[in-house]
């Protein structure tokens, strides 16, 4: 949530015209970190779901 708030603040500054190339780079870096974190969360969830599927299949047999 901290990263999301930072990203929202950076975007507001950018939209107000108070931005520059460095500001745009900053926005991109924060967005990249957010995306990386979300991808890790998704991978973890996929792993857990895969383990659950195996348990369900074992239980059925």
Secondary structure, DSSP 8 states (H G I E B T S, - for coil): -HHHHHHHHHHHHHHTT---HHHHHHHHHHHHHHHHHHHHHHHHHHHHHHHHHHHHHHHH-
